[in-house]
Amino acid sequence: QVQLVESGGGLVQPGGSLRLSCVASGSRFSIYTMGWYRQAPGNQRELVATISSGGSTNYADSVKGRFTISRDNAKNTVYLQMDSLKPEDTAVYYCCRGPYSTVRYWGQGTQVTVSS
């Protein structure tokens, strides 16, 4: 029943910016930690950023200072603002909804390609 739909990916040059959005179904969005993960070709899926129900954020070291996760509970949406993009940021980006300890729900992913 939980549906997560990502959007906003695309092709961008190094140093450019993109903003990803994830719209989640359900009426209790606000209580869950949300996260963004990414998976590059040949790599495992890795955590990019999380935001708790209270708004606390955590970032992978590789994106700290460049990416910003935020949420709009009224819109059941979580965002990932990506600035100063690098080629190594190229990946499929996935939205994830908690609860993390028992079950995680995933979106279909959106492709981000950083290339000159």
C-alpha positions as CSV (number, residue, x, y, z in Angstrom):
1,Q,0.0,0.0,0.0
2,V,2.9,2.3,0.6
3,Q,3.9,4.0,-2.6
4,L,6.9,6.3,-3.0
5,V,7.4,8.1,-6.3
6,E,10.6,9.9,-7.0
7,S,11.1,12.6,-9.6
8,G,13.6,15.3,-10.5
9,G,16.5,13.3,-11.8
10,G,18.2,14.1,-15.1
11,L,21.4,14.9,-16.8
12,V,23.5,17.8,-15.3
13,Q,27.0,19.0,-15.8
14,P,29.6,18.8,-12.9
15,G,29.0,21.7,-10.5
16,G,25.4,21.8,-11.4
17,S,22.3,21.3,-9.2
18,L,19.2,19.1,-9.1
19,R,16.4,18.8,-6.7
20,L,14.8,15.4,-6.2
21,S,11.3,14.9,-4.8
22,C,9.6,11.9,-3.4
23,V,5.9,11.9,-2.8
24,A,4.7,9.2,-0.4
25,S,1.2,7.7,0.0
26,G,-0.4,7.4,3.4
27,S,-1.7,9.6,6.1
28,R,1.0,9.1,8.7
29,F,4.0,10.3,6.7
30,S,5.0,12.8,9.4
31,I,5.9,10.1,11.9
32,Y,8.5,8.3,9.8
33,T,12.1,8.9,9.2
34,M,12.7,9.4,5.5
35,G,15.9,8.7,3.5
36,W,17.6,9.0,0.2
37,Y,19.8,6.2,-1.0
38,R,21.7,5.8,-4.3
39,Q,23.0,3.0,-6.3
40,A,25.6,3.5,-9.0
41,P,26.3,0.9,-11.7
42,G,28.2,-2.0,-10.1
43,N,27.9,-0.6,-6.6
44,Q,25.8,-1.5,-3.6
45,R,23.0,0.8,-2.6
46,E,24.3,3.4,-0.1
47,L,22.8,5.9,2.2
48,V,22.9,9.5,1.1
49,A,20.8,11.3,3.7
50,T,18.1,10.8,6.3
51,I,15.7,13.1,8.0
52,S,13.8,12.2,11.1
53,S,10.2,13.0,12.0
54,G,11.6,15.8,14.1
55,G,13.7,17.2,11.3
56,S,17.1,15.9,12.4
57,T,19.3,15.2,9.4
58,N,22.3,13.0,8.7
59,Y,24.4,12.8,5.6
60,A,27.0,10.6,4.1
61,D,30.4,12.1,4.3
62,S,30.6,12.1,0.5
63,V,27.7,14.5,0.2
64,K,28.0,16.5,3.3
65,G,28.0,20.2,2.6
66,R,26.6,19.7,-0.9
67,F,23.3,18.0,-0.4
68,T,20.4,19.0,1.7
69,I,17.5,16.8,2.7
70,S,14.2,18.4,3.7
71,R,10.6,17.4,4.1
72,D,7.1,18.9,3.8
73,N,4.8,16.9,5.8
74,A,1.7,18.7,4.5
75,K,2.6,17.4,1.0
76,N,3.9,14.0,2.1
77,T,7.1,14.9,0.3
78,V,10.8,14.6,1.0
79,Y,13.3,16.5,-1.0
80,L,17.0,16.2,-1.8
81,Q,18.6,19.4,-3.0
82,M,21.9,18.5,-4.7
83,D,24.4,21.2,-5.3
84,S,28.0,21.1,-6.6
85,L,27.3,17.8,-8.3
86,K,30.2,15.5,-9.2
87,P,30.5,12.7,-11.7
88,E,30.7,10.3,-8.8
89,D,27.2,11.3,-7.7
90,T,25.9,9.6,-10.8
91,A,23.5,6.9,-9.6
92,V,19.9,5.9,-9.3
93,Y,18.5,7.7,-6.3
94,Y,15.9,6.0,-4.2
95,C,13.5,7.3,-1.7
96,C,13.0,5.3,1.5
97,R,10.4,5.4,4.2
98,G,10.7,3.9,7.7
99,P,10.3,2.5,10.2
100,Y,13.9,1.5,9.6
101,S,14.2,-1.1,12.3
102,T,11.5,-3.4,11.0
103,V,10.6,-2.6,7.4
104,R,11.6,-0.1,4.8
105,Y,9.7,1.0,1.8
106,W,11.3,2.0,-1.5
107,G,10.4,4.0,-4.5
108,Q,11.2,3.1,-8.1
109,G,14.2,5.4,-8.2
110,T,15.2,8.3,-10.4
111,Q,18.3,8.5,-12.5
112,V,20.9,11.2,-11.8
113,T,23.7,11.6,-14.3
114,V,26.5,14.0,-13.8
115,S,28.6,14.4,-16.9
116,S,30.3,17.0,-19.0
